[in-house]
């Protein structure tokens, strides 16, 4: 599965595209300007993705990859 496919599935399940995910993570205190805060660990993002957004582990990790800059939409 491509990274973009993960983002597409997240959007289908939550209604949030990549930019909206970044804004939601900012609101949740995980990121600032869509960039993961230095003190935030992957587990915190996964817990948020699974708990608040109702996603599975892999999709929650995709959000971590997006916020940390390891992957970009279209990858």
Number of C-alpha atoms within 10 A of each C-alpha: 5 10 17 16 14 18 23 17 15 24 15 11 12 13 11 18 16 19 12 13 22 22 19 15 23 18 13 13 12 23 21 16 12 21 17 23 15 10 8 14 13 17 13 13 23 22 17 18 24 17 12 10 16 15 19 14 13 13 20 25 20 22 25 25 17 22 26 19 12 9 15 15 15 9 9
